[in-house]
Structures are given as C-alpha cells and as structure tokens.
C-alpha cells in the first residue's frame, strides 16, 4: 500500500546546517523508502506572514529548491512544487476558512504567544497580529488536505496544527460529505531520532538566534569560519574533555558513522585540543557536503533549470488538485451556471462545454484516450492500446456500464479494468469527478 507523505518548507531564508540535518536529509531518506508517495513544496504563501521583503522571498525560493535537489531529492520520483503555483490551494483555504470556528484559531499557539507578549508589555492584545498569522493553521490544513496526505512529518511545536487540520477536515466532511469523506484525516509523524543540532552558542541552531552554520552559501571557508566560533570550555590541550557535554561532539555525531563518533569521543576524553576537534568536525562535514555544494552551485547558476523542475512538479500536483477542486466546488454548491433554454434557443450564448473523451496516438504509435471534464481538466489518461478499435470499445463500455464495476481500489490509488485489460490508474480521490463526468456523457446521449 502506498502512503502519501507531505512536507512544506517556508521560503523565508537560506538553509543552514541545522535545516539539513533536522529536515532535509531525513525527508529525502523517507522519499526513497518503498511504498512512499512523497510531496514536497515551497511554502511561499506562508513566508508572506512574517517576511515583507520580496527580494528575500524570491531568493529563498530559489535557494531552497536548489538545496533540496542538490542534497539528493529526486524530482522525477517525488512531487516537488511551489505552493503559489497551485491555485487550488488558496481556493481550498477559503472554503476551509468558511467552516472553521474562530474559537479554534483563538487557541493556536502562535497567536496566543503574540497576545501574551502584547499583554506583558501592556499593549493591545492584537497589536501587530495580521490575519495571516491568525489563520495560518487553515492554510496549513489546505496544504495537507488538498492532496489528502496520510502522514505529515512535523516538529512537536506543529502537532497542534495537525490536530486542527483533522478538526477542520472532519467538519467539512460532515457538512458537505453526504456520507462521503472528501478528506482523509492526516496523521502526525514525529521522528525523535532526527538530529536537532546545537548552534554556535549551544542553543538550538536557528536564524532567530543568529547562531547558524551555513550549509552551502560561502563554501567550505564559511563553514570553517562558523565552526571556529563554536563556544567551548576553557580546558587546554592535553586535558580530558567532557564529550557528552560538548556541542562539537553532538555536531560530529550528526555526520559521522557510529565508529567514527566513538573514535572522536575517545580522542576528546584523552585530551584532544578544541582547535583540532573543530578541524576534524569541518573535515567530516565537508566529506558529506562538498559534492552537494558543487551541484548546488551549478543549479544556482542556471535558475531556469530550477524553474523547469518546479513547473513540472506543479503540473504533476495539479493533475490531482484540479479535478479534486472541481469535486469540492460541486459539493459546496459552486457549480457552473446553467444556460437557460430561452438563451440557448435564441443563440445568444455559446454552446455549453461538456465532459468528453479525446482519442490520440502517442509518440510510440500506440492509441490512447483522455477523459476531460467540462473545464478541459484531465481526469484520466488511459493505458496504451495496439489499435484504435480496442480503445474505442473500452470508451463505449465506460459510457454504457457502471464505473464501479471496473474499479479495483487499493488505498489511495485506484485501477480501472475492463475485463482483463487495465484501462488506467488514478487517485482514489479523483473517482467521484470521473464518475460524474462519465455520467454526464451517458445522460447526453
């Protein structure tokens, strides 16, 4: 069974070593596991909440995409896209906003923290709070529910937002489902084994503390300069060091094998100087990062290549989001306007567009067909057939027989079979839209 996993990366800064060890590396490792359908997106709408510098956001979008690809993310295997390139996400966000109680947002940790800070300094409770910050969990819910992600890796500070996404999904299903659940309920995935790296001062590595070690920017020279500033105790070379209490040892373990870490620890306990320890740390980090940094530089020199990868990812994502949004619009009553018989008879309006099958010959000379909805969105791409007659017979059976008789469903995916012939594969969430389109064709005949 395939499990869809979704992760968002806010585009508000340049990735650092802590981002790599705590999020990027484990996410890439997850995407390579069998049975994982991984979605990774640049959360650039989220970045607008706290950052009003357009150049910084634009630069960050480029840097973060280049970082993930350089670090080994296979854009052909996963779905990598920018949030702002999928217009169905903000549309869904508004639908979810309209069913979300304000009281639920009042309880969000980020909003409550801002209010508490304002009260502490005797300011208005909502001073400096914009609606983006207040309703941030709803946009996060839209990111997740748009693609019906089953697993969402988050830090413990984000668990509440996942719980809110579940609440919002349940409310929408209850109001508009009519016995059908549009959204699966996402599950929190917390990996306690993932490294949380200390920064230069021992606190969690964070841009907020200005204690980060750069990942790729500035090259090996910048990495060594940052490592040289890591705070250590005053023990001289030759004096035994407390490895467990050393930030250097924690950083080293995040990049070394167990055997290498054990040797590093022994040398510290035997009196290795802090300067030598920092040099060893830099050498071990470089062993992993140097090849990635070279690839990163190549990508940053060719931003059009990054753009092509992200646009391909957006097109892949929209094959799911567009038909799903059509289904959701219908559920809430936002169906296409109906042309009156009088207008149609008078010839004052164009003919109403309808769902349709479109047959074509692919690049290998095989025959296929697409099912398009009334708006022209692709709902189904068929398998290849040796001749057009076979494809036509399948189309005819799909139009004249119950679709459910052809569906073999496995979790979030569905296979259409006509007899022993596999017609095509699609997301289970897209089945209602396919069913509606085929029913409209049958009714029109």
Secondary structure, DSSP 8 states (H G I E B T S, - for coil): --EEEEEEEE-SS--BHHHIIIIIHHHHHHHTSTTEEEEEEEEHHHHTTT---HHHHHHHHHHHHHHHHHTT--TTTSEEEEGGG-THHHHHHHHHHTTS-HHHHHT-HHHHHHHHHHHHTT--TTTT--HHHHTHHHHHHHHHHTTT-SEEE--GGGHHHHHHHHHHHHHHHHHH-TT--SS---EEE--TTS---B-TTSSB--GGGT---BSSTTHHHHHHHHHHT----S--TTS---STT-HHHHHHHTTS-HHHHHHHHHHHHTT--HHHHHHHHHHHHHHHHHHHHHHHHHHHH-HHHHHHHHHHHHHHHHHHHHHHHHHHHHHHT-------HHHHHHT-S------EEEEEE-TTS-EEEEEE-TTS-EEEE---BSSHHHHHHHHHHHHHS-GGGGEEEETTEEEEEETTEEEEEEEGGGHHHHHHHHHHHHHH-
